[in-house]
């Protein structure tokens, strides 16, 4: 069975504040507030634990407010291999009103070289040929933009498969490296940044994703929000492309929806499902999470029901 390891180097406590209406410059009274342990890798781990997958979470937490993360790990049976450092993990504000969610992301902890070396030691100890490692989220202050590229090379040298979900300079550096991840999960905007051009149509998205496959990344998944996601995989001398359409659900919170999609992708890959079934499961995780506050899934029966209802279409794709 594939072991799953997530890495979150810049975690956050997601503080969701619900308002009647967000008006810039006005004084507001909150209707409700909740704190959730967050950060992309933590969210992926949380959803996988809900699905019943054994999961190990690595990363860095501020010792001053680690309790909210420790409570999550204990409640969901997530193996905690996070390094504690002096200070507090950042708090990200999510202001929710009927128009949507406004995010205010605060600066995170700054990590020194000794802390980063300690994280790398954890990865060496926890990963191996039977492991799929999910490297997710922004990099902390003190880390070079090439850190994900370096970690990918180190992990793959030990036989670990690597899924990367990052953005900006960290993603660009990883995609320009000699050793590439096995799976990447950009959204449309992140793929546009890498491609250096707008990608307004599904065909444009598939072409750009296929370019990454031709570079040597076996599977590229592009999340498209309400338009679902595109899955592009190298298959022999050709590229196979699928479009999984997003189901209509009643949205309780969008926080962590993209991370839930990654969790569903990991669950499908670790179970060795066919690409179409993996796509259905990934979209079902994301849709199911939308009906819950925080990075939490409904029960397995509901997720399976959503997955059965998801339409997956085969898209034209070019030869490699």
KAZI-V339233 format. One record per residue. RES is the residue in three letters. NEAR is the number of other C-alpha atoms within 8 Angstrom. Layout:
BEGIN
<<RES NEAR> <RES NEAR>>
END
This chain:
BEGIN
<<UNK 4> <UNK 7> <UNK 9> <UNK 11> <UNK 14> <UNK 16> <UNK 13> <UNK 16> <UNK 10> <UNK 13> <UNK 16> <UNK 12> <UNK 14> <UNK 12> <UNK 12> <UNK 11> <UNK 13> <UNK 11> <UNK 13> <UNK 8> <UNK 7> <UNK 9> <UNK 5> <UNK 4> <UNK 4> <UNK 5> <UNK 4> <UNK 6> <UNK 5> <UNK 9> <UNK 8> <UNK 7> <UNK 9> <UNK 7> <UNK 8> <UNK 9> <UNK 13> <UNK 11> <UNK 12> <UNK 12> <UNK 15> <UNK 14> <UNK 14> <UNK 14> <UNK 14> <UNK 13> <UNK 14> <UNK 14> <UNK 13> <UNK 11> <UNK 9> <UNK 6> <UNK 8> <UNK 10> <UNK 13> <UNK 12> <UNK 16> <UNK 15> <UNK 13> <UNK 13> <UNK 12> <UNK 13> <UNK 11> <UNK 8> <UNK 8> <UNK 12> <UNK 6> <UNK 10> <UNK 8> <UNK 9> <UNK 8> <UNK 11> <UNK 11> <UNK 8> <UNK 7> <UNK 9> <UNK 8> <UNK 15> <UNK 8> <UNK 9> <UNK 9> <UNK 9> <UNK 11> <UNK 9> <UNK 9> <UNK 7> <UNK 8> <UNK 11> <UNK 15> <UNK 11> <UNK 10> <UNK 12> <UNK 12> <UNK 12> <UNK 12> <UNK 13> <UNK 11> <UNK 6> <UNK 6> <UNK 6> <UNK 9> <UNK 7> <UNK 8> <UNK 7> <UNK 7> <UNK 8> <UNK 5> <UNK 11> <UNK 12> <UNK 7> <UNK 10> <UNK 8> <UNK 7> <UNK 6> <UNK 10> <UNK 10> <UNK 8> <UNK 9> <UNK 12> <UNK 9> <UNK 8> <UNK 10> <UNK 10> <UNK 9> <UNK 6> <UNK 7> <UNK 14> <UNK 10> <UNK 8> <UNK 10> <UNK 13> <UNK 13> <UNK 13> <UNK 13> <UNK 14> <UNK 12> <UNK 13> <UNK 9> <UNK 9> <UNK 11> <UNK 8> <UNK 8> <UNK 10> <UNK 5> <UNK 9> <UNK 9> <UNK 9> <UNK 12> <UNK 14> <UNK 8> <UNK 9> <UNK 13> <UNK 10> <UNK 8> <UNK 15> <UNK 10> <UNK 7> <UNK 9> <UNK 10> <UNK 14> <UNK 12> <UNK 14> <UNK 13> <UNK 11> <UNK 12> <UNK 12> <UNK 11> <UNK 8> <UNK 7> <UNK 15> <UNK 11> <UNK 10> <UNK 12> <UNK 13> <UNK 9> <UNK 7> <UNK 8> <UNK 4> <UNK 7> <UNK 13> <UNK 13> <UNK 10> <UNK 12> <UNK 12> <UNK 13> <UNK 14> <UNK 9> <UNK 11> <UNK 7> <UNK 10> <UNK 13> <UNK 11> <UNK 9> <UNK 7> <UNK 7> <UNK 6> <UNK 6> <UNK 5> <UNK 9> <UNK 6> <UNK 6> <UNK 7> <UNK 7> <UNK 9> <UNK 14> <UNK 12> <UNK 10> <UNK 10> <UNK 13> <UNK 14> <UNK 8> <UNK 10> <UNK 15> <UNK 9> <UNK 6> <UNK 7> <UNK 13> <UNK 9> <UNK 12> <UNK 16> <UNK 13> <UNK 14> <UNK 12> <UNK 10> <UNK 7> <UNK 5> <UNK 7> <UNK 12> <UNK 14> <UNK 14> <UNK 14> <UNK 15> <UNK 12> <UNK 13> <UNK 7> <UNK 5> <UNK 7> <UNK 10> <UNK 15> <UNK 12> <UNK 13> <UNK 12> <UNK 12> <UNK 15> <UNK 11> <UNK 12> <UNK 9> <UNK 5> <UNK 7> <UNK 6> <UNK 8> <UNK 8> <UNK 10> <UNK 9> <UNK 8> <UNK 11> <UNK 12> <UNK 8> <UNK 13> <UNK 16> <UNK 13> <UNK 11> <UNK 14> <UNK 16> <UNK 12> <UNK 8> <UNK 13> <UNK 14> <UNK 9> <UNK 9> <UNK 6> <UNK 6> <UNK 9> <UNK 6> <UNK 7> <UNK 8> <UNK 9> <UNK 14> <UNK 13> <UNK 14> <UNK 15> <UNK 16> <UNK 18> <UNK 15> <UNK 15> <UNK 14> <UNK 14> <UNK 13> <UNK 18> <UNK 15> <UNK 12> <UNK 13> <UNK 10> <UNK 9> <UNK 16> <UNK 10> <UNK 12> <UNK 10> <UNK 8> <UNK 7> <UNK 6> <UNK 9> <UNK 14> <UNK 10> <UNK 8> <UNK 12> <UNK 11> <UNK 7> <UNK 7> <UNK 13> <UNK 7> <UNK 11> <UNK 7> <UNK 8> <UNK 8> <UNK 7> <UNK 11> <UNK 8> <UNK 6> <UNK 7>>
END
